[in-house]
Amino acid sequence: MNRIDAPTLLTIIYVLVDDWYQEQGYRLTPMLPAPEPSFSDNVSMRSTIALR
């Protein structure tokens, strides 16, 4: 079995989550009035997944 290095794995996670969010994920986030976030929803999801 081949091993994958951490930077490559994080890049794959980043691309997969971003592609999914652009196609479908944005519909799952509520559109409530609030201050402008410092991170977008897909950046927050990628970071959370990468930390696990």
C-alpha positions as a Markdown table, in Angstrom:
| # | Residue | x | y | z |
|---|---|---|---|---|
| 1 | Met | 0.0 | 0.0 | 0.0 |
| 2 | Asn | 1.3 | 3.5 | -0.9 |
| 3 | Arg | 1.7 | 6.2 | 1.7 |
| 4 | Ile | 0.6 | 9.8 | 1.1 |
| 5 | Asp | 2.3 | 12.7 | 2.7 |
| 6 | Ala | 0.4 | 15.3 | 4.8 |
| 7 | Pro | 0.6 | 18.2 | 2.4 |
| 8 | Thr | -0.8 | 16.1 | -0.4 |
| 9 | Leu | -3.6 | 14.8 | 1.8 |
| 10 | Leu | -4.5 | 18.3 | 2.9 |
| 11 | Thr | -4.6 | 19.5 | -0.7 |
| 12 | Ile | -6.9 | 16.6 | -1.6 |
| 13 | Ile | -9.2 | 17.4 | 1.3 |
| 14 | Tyr | -9.2 | 21.1 | 0.4 |
| 15 | Val | -10.2 | 20.4 | -3.2 |
| 16 | Leu | -12.8 | 17.8 | -2.5 |
| 17 | Val | -14.6 | 19.9 | 0.2 |
| 18 | Asp | -14.4 | 23.1 | -1.9 |
| 19 | Asp | -15.8 | 21.3 | -5.0 |
| 20 | Trp | -18.6 | 19.8 | -2.9 |
| 21 | Tyr | -19.4 | 23.1 | -1.2 |
| 22 | Gln | -19.5 | 25.0 | -4.5 |
| 23 | Glu | -21.9 | 22.4 | -6.0 |
| 24 | Gln | -24.2 | 21.6 | -3.1 |
| 25 | Gly | -23.0 | 22.6 | 0.4 |
| 26 | Tyr | -23.9 | 26.3 | 0.2 |
| 27 | Arg | -27.6 | 25.3 | 0.2 |
| 28 | Leu | -27.2 | 23.7 | 3.7 |
| 29 | Thr | -26.0 | 26.9 | 5.4 |
| 30 | Pro | -28.6 | 29.3 | 6.6 |
| 31 | Met | -28.8 | 32.7 | 5.1 |
| 32 | Leu | -29.3 | 34.7 | 8.3 |
| 33 | Pro | -28.5 | 38.4 | 8.8 |
| 34 | Ala | -25.2 | 38.5 | 10.6 |
| 35 | Pro | -21.8 | 40.4 | 10.5 |
| 36 | Glu | -19.5 | 39.4 | 7.6 |
| 37 | Pro | -17.6 | 36.3 | 8.7 |
| 38 | Ser | -13.8 | 36.4 | 8.7 |
| 39 | Phe | -13.8 | 32.9 | 7.1 |
| 40 | Ser | -16.2 | 31.5 | 4.5 |
| 41 | Asp | -18.2 | 28.4 | 5.3 |
| 42 | Asn | -16.2 | 26.1 | 3.0 |
| 43 | Val | -12.9 | 27.3 | 4.6 |
| 44 | Ser | -14.3 | 26.5 | 8.0 |
| 45 | Met | -15.4 | 23.1 | 6.9 |
| 46 | Arg | -12.0 | 22.3 | 5.3 |
| 47 | Ser | -10.2 | 23.4 | 8.5 |
| 48 | Thr | -12.4 | 21.3 | 10.7 |
| 49 | Ile | -12.0 | 18.2 | 8.6 |
| 50 | Ala | -8.2 | 18.6 | 8.3 |
| 51 | Leu | -7.9 | 18.9 | 12.1 |
| 52 | Arg | -9.7 | 15.6 | 12.7 |
